[in-house]
Amino acid sequence: MYKKIAVSFLLIPTACHSITYFKSIETLEAIKTIIQHKKKGALLRFGDGDLALANGIRSGTHEFRERLQKEMIEAFGMNDPYILKTLPFFNYEFGDPEVEFFYGKQQLTKKKYNNVLRVAQPIWGAEIENLYSPLALAYTSIAMPNVCIDFLKFLRNQNCELFVGNHTIPPGHIQLLFGQECKIVKTQSKSAYNYIDKIHRECLQKISKQSTDYRVIIVCCGNAGRVLIKILWPQLENVFFFTYSYCMSFYNLF
């Protein structure tokens, strides 16, 4: 198992234990270590929209659906030594000054911060112990571009077999970032979950369930991405699911 780097401890009044938070560089290093050791794993970038959907509340263009709520709760409940999970912690005071770079005065208050934990804990499937940065690539692409470039180059050299994401992303950008051999499954730009069964089928048509080669799957389709990883997790081996949030700045780094 990769070496933990405890960069700060968040003492949560509503919890009886401390939570170890891994900032951007440590999050990228944890991902690299898992991939280098060819462990089955995933980065699940849970945000406020995912929490809303898991609690039966509309998020963006996704209307409430019982099936979506059930599947999102199941995604939150995924636990494995090599599954890295995030929460939308945008509060400078509680251990991550990086978020001030993006959100400024929009950071969460202490009350709202604790509410995130209160809502997330019942569907976490275990005690919340380790949390990873939801801003890792975005932050490093601006504040530490060399770190971001090194990580993206590493990822491109790790057999990125499949990209699942927004149909508006130019294929050239995908191939530049993840290699010429990376296959593509296009998703809707809005409400991708409405097509989750089709997306799932197309993924299995593009890649082999049984493979002796370790591969990386890039998932870039918003809330539906977390559900897709949950569905594919028991069906695929020798794989790392990397949840990716598309940004032009990544493309412009090269």
Helices and strands as residue ranges (DSSP letters): E 8-11, E 18-22, H 24-36, E 41-44, H 48-54, H 66-76, E 83-85, G 92-94, G 97-99, H 100-103, G 104-106, H 110-120, G 121-123, E 130-132, H 136-143, H 145-156, E 160-166, H 171-178, E 183-187, G 192-195, H 196-206, E 215-220, H 223-232, G 233-235, E 239-243, H 248-252
